[in-house]
Amino acid sequence: MQVKISELEGKIVGIYFSANWYPPCNNFTPLLVNAFEEFKSQTPGFEVVFVSCDEDLDAFNNYRACMPWLAIPFSDLNTKKNLNSRFDVEGIPSLIILQPDNYKVDEAIHDGVELLYRYGKQAFPFTKERLQELQEREREKHENQTLMNLLTSQNR
């Protein structure tokens, strides 16, 4: 199924560079699937576009089967190469986040994988303001830590 770029307008778009053969990708993909399922119905919507780094079509198809989002066709090497270059992707997994009002490369958030691992679903909608808020909360939490807080837990 082909989707026109215009169908992505108004949505936060995550461009997901990944491969089935790499364990860190296999670890992150389920986390992204869960986040995607929750975020897609929120406002603004969320869409992911998979850019495969797989070695062959069978590997691509098998890995793609566990993903509920869009994908660049495996055979479209030119688009994959251009996206990789455009966003200066150096490693996988990589999740580039584009905001609906500004799909500019220099405004993209390049550390989507780290943000989801660090903040989970709280990172949505991945705006710079939201991320600053989460960082401030984290900073305050660390500043207010005491030895007693570190050594005790309400769960124990």
C-alpha positions in Angstrom: 0.0 0.0 0.0 1.4 3.4 -1.0 0.7 6.5 1.1 1.0 10.0 -0.2 3.2 12.4 1.8 0.1 14.6 2.2 -1.4 11.9 4.4 1.4 12.5 6.9 0.6 16.3 7.2 -0.5 17.3 10.7 1.2 14.3 12.3 4.4 13.8 14.2 6.5 11.6 12.0 9.2 9.2 13.3 11.6 7.9 10.7 12.8 4.6 12.1 16.1 3.2 10.8 16.5 -0.4 11.9 17.4 -4.0 10.9 16.3 -7.4 12.0 19.8 -8.8 12.4 20.9 -6.3 15.1 19.9 -7.2 18.7 19.5 -3.5 19.9 16.9 -3.0 17.1 15.1 -6.2 18.2 15.0 -4.9 21.7 13.7 -1.4 20.8 11.1 -2.3 18.2 8.6 -3.7 20.6 8.9 -0.6 22.8 8.3 1.6 19.7 5.3 -0.6 18.7 3.7 0.0 22.1 4.3 3.7 22.0 3.0 3.9 18.4 -0.2 2.2 19.3 -0.8 4.7 22.1 0.4 7.8 20.3 -1.3 7.3 16.9 -4.8 8.2 18.3 -3.6 11.3 20.2 -3.5 14.8 18.9 -1.4 15.5 17.0 -1.3 12.0 15.5 1.9 10.0 15.3 3.2 8.0 12.3 6.3 6.0 11.9 8.1 5.3 8.6 10.5 2.3 8.7 13.7 2.6 6.8 15.2 -0.9 6.6 18.9 -1.7 7.0 18.2 -5.4 6.4 20.4 -7.4 4.0 17.7 -9.1 1.9 14.0 -8.9 1.0 13.1 -11.9 3.1 14.7 -10.4 6.2 12.9 -7.2 5.5 9.5 -8.9 5.1 9.9 -10.9 8.3 10.9 -7.9 10.4 8.4 -5.7 8.8 5.6 -8.1 9.7 5.9 -7.1 13.4 5.5 -3.4 12.6 2.1 -1.7 12.4 3.4 1.3 10.5 4.5 2.5 7.1 7.8 1.4 5.4 10.0 2.6 2.5 9.9 -0.3 0.0 13.0 -2.5 0.4 13.8 -2.1 -3.3 13.8 1.8 -3.0 17.5 2.1 -2.3 17.7 5.7 -3.5 15.2 6.9 -1.0 16.8 4.9 1.8 20.2 6.3 0.9 18.9 9.9 0.7 17.1 9.6 4.1 20.2 8.1 5.7 22.4 10.9 4.4 19.8 13.7 5.0 19.5 12.8 8.7 23.2 11.8 9.1 22.3 8.5 10.6 25.4 6.8 12.0 24.0 3.9 13.8 20.9 1.8 14.4 18.4 1.7 15.9 17.7 5.4 15.1 14.4 7.2 15.4 14.3 10.7 13.9 11.3 12.8 15.1 9.7 15.5 12.9 7.1 17.9 14.2 3.9 18.5 12.1 4.5 22.2 11.8 8.1 21.9 10.8 9.5 19.0 8.8 12.9 20.7 8.5 15.9 18.5 8.9 17.7 21.0 11.2 14.7 21.0 13.5 14.4 17.2 13.8 15.0 15.4 17.0 17.6 12.8 16.4 17.6 10.9 19.7 14.1 9.4 19.6 15.4 6.0 20.7 17.1 7.5 23.8 14.1 9.6 24.6 11.7 6.6 24.6 14.1 4.5 26.7 14.6 7.4 29.1 11.1 8.9 29.4 8.9 6.3 27.9 5.4 7.5 26.8 5.9 10.8 28.7 8.2 12.0 25.9 5.2 12.5 23.6 4.7 14.8 21.7 8.5 15.1 21.5 8.5 18.9 21.4 11.5 20.8 22.6 9.3 22.3 25.3 8.1 18.9 26.5 11.7 17.5 26.6 12.9 20.6 28.5 10.1 20.0 31.0 11.1 16.3 31.5 14.8 17.3 31.8 13.9 19.9 34.4 11.9 17.3 36.4 14.7 14.9 36.3 17.2 17.6 37.4 15.0 18.5 40.3 14.6 14.9 41.3 18.4 14.4 41.4 18.9 17.7 43.3 16.4 16.6 46.0 17.7 13.1 46.4 18.9 12.2 49.9 20.8 9.2 51.1 17.6 8.1 52.9 15.7 8.3 49.5 18.3 6.3 47.8 18.5 3.6 50.4 14.8 3.2 51.0 12.0 2.3 48.6 8.2 2.3 49.1 8.2 -0.9 47.1 10.2 -2.8 49.8 
